[in-house]
Amino acid sequence: MNIWVFSQEANGAPTTATLELLTKARSLGDVTAFVGGDASAIAGSLGEHGAARVYATGDLGGKLPGVAVAAAMKAVIDGGDTPDLIMFPQTTEGRDVMSRLSVKLDRTVLTNNVDIVSDGGSVSVTTPIFGGNTLVTTSFSGPGPFLAAFRPKSFTAESAGGAAAAVTAAPVPELGALGGAQVTAVHVEATSGPKLDEAAIVVSGGRGLGEAPKYEMVETLAKLLKGAPGASRAIVDAGWVPYSYQVGQTGKVVKPGVYIAVGISGATQHMVGMKGSKNIIAINKDKEAPIFGIADLGIVGDVHKVLPKLIEALQSRG
Amino acid sequence: MNVIVCVKQIPDPATPGALGSDNTLKRDGKLILDESDSYGVEMALQLVDAAGGGEVSLVSMAPNGEVSGLRTALAMGAAKGTLISDPALQGSDALTTAKVLAAAIQKMGGADLVIAATESSDGYTGTVPEQLAEVLGLPSVTFAKKVTIADGTLNADRQTEEGYDEVTCPLPAVISVTAGVVEPRYPSFKGIMAAKSKPIDTVTAADLGVTPVGWAGAGQSIVNVAQAEARAAGEIIEDDGEGYAKIVAFLENLKVI
């Protein structure tokens, strides 16, 4: 099977989600990494994780990746190199590229997957629904390329020790009216401490905190535990914290050793993003809150009473 | 300025979801406006207001001639709607949905701006807005969290994994907006009464010239549905003032403190 992986870069290295997909892809077939941008700095790492070849568009010049990378992929396919399967990280850009490409190729897309199986000519993927209670397995039918997006942390990234992959240019063709959107400035929201999706401990706050200033307790607790602070969608929508803090279906997927949910009821959309945590502690005043259904330790109580005492106890340990 | 908002009518998220015998999400009960789409409706109303003229129209695809979610959005202030309702569309994939919506938008005469949510709250495939843009041959800005329009150009703050980008885009265009982009208004009593008589044009896939549709048009088939492994039940205790000590002991036991 000829497999492409839409490969993303951050701070001069392939993203973890990219390496996870390359690792999985190499167990299914021959792997080509497709990079929206310049690949010279990351070709080594891509090769190490299983990419035998790399296509790179070169600098996108401020074009959004969705329209530009999809057009570049289509041009390579029109040139005669047709993959059987293209795997995308379930990220902002991954979703955009696969959406644009699906129309160009007239192929269906399957998103939010956590697993993939290839059996003979048939490829099927698995998606959790209803907050992860139910797993649906879907097969692609009809001709390829099959387009599938996978949630981060669905697979474990491992180096195969491969050599750096050879890079072939896959330039973006003239986009015409489709390419009208232009990035004029990039803003990175500064965070301190470990990254939310890589931290060993995550402390997330929700609506149960009552008001925005109380989120400070979540940050204090996270800092004491050398963890990262996170948030439910409700308080991100309410503007208490930036989107980059959000854990859940529409935010980040986290699988820390310990997840502490503070004042979070456990909407399905939140649970999807943290259910894979090794240990879950929940503090919530509503004993019927769904979060207690997946908690290893649940404290039914007022977060404004429990949290200050917990913080004080941890501080006194030095 | 004329804006078309894609609105999805979904089963009430407050009631547990269920799959039908064909493994698609059951949508036979009453459907409501997806809350994610209320942000797009509000954004559209504000942009038209700021432009000093034009109107907001709605487009929705739903079974059984469902209009209750459309009426909610009309009550917020949209002027009219188009509903695509057709048994042949049952089982349609996201690509077919995008083609159907695009055909309906063209039948409505197009718009300066098409707005959708980043993803629905029930199926959350999350590809329709960008697919729609491609079918319509338009530029797009996805994940917009702030939008203004000046001199025929859209300026948006586009949410990214690490922060946000400032993006400009000429109109006409398609955008997807995040929840929280604006505060959706509550329909007033007057708005609810007025919505009852606002026009909703109901069409079928055939009226739009879109084929194939439904299961026949989907390049996918569900082969298995299984229960995920349940987590073992944990210890749930009422806080008696010493609940924090339980947490400390739990963390100690894991050797993380």
Interface residues (C-beta under 8 A of the other chain):
Chain A: A10 L64 G66 V67 A70 T91 T92 R95 D96 M98 S99 R100 S102 V103 K104 D106 R107 T108 V109 L110 T111 N112 S124 P128 I129 F130 G132 N133 T134 L135 V136 T137 T138 S139 F140 S141 G142 A177 L178 G179 G180 A181 Q182 V183 T184 A185 V186 H187 V188 E189 A200 I201 L225 R233 V236 D237 A238 G239 P242 Y243 S244 Q249 T250 G257 V258 I260 Q269 K275 N279 I280 I281 I283 K287 F292 I294 A295 D296 L297 G298 I299 V300 G301 D302 K305 V306 L307 K309 L310 A313 L314 R317
Chain B: P16 G17 L19 N23 D93 A94 L95 A98 T118 E119 S121 Y124 T125 G126 T127 V128 P129 E130 Q131 A133 E134 V135 G137 L138 P139 S140 V141 T142 F143 K145 R158 Q159 T160 E161 E162 G163 Y164 D165 E166 V167 T168 C169 P170 A173 T178 A179 G180 A218 G219 Q220 S221 I222 V223 N224 V225 A226 Q227 A228 R231 A232 G234 E235 I236 I237 E238 D239 G241 G243 Y244 A245 K246 I247 V248 F250 L251 L254 V256 I257
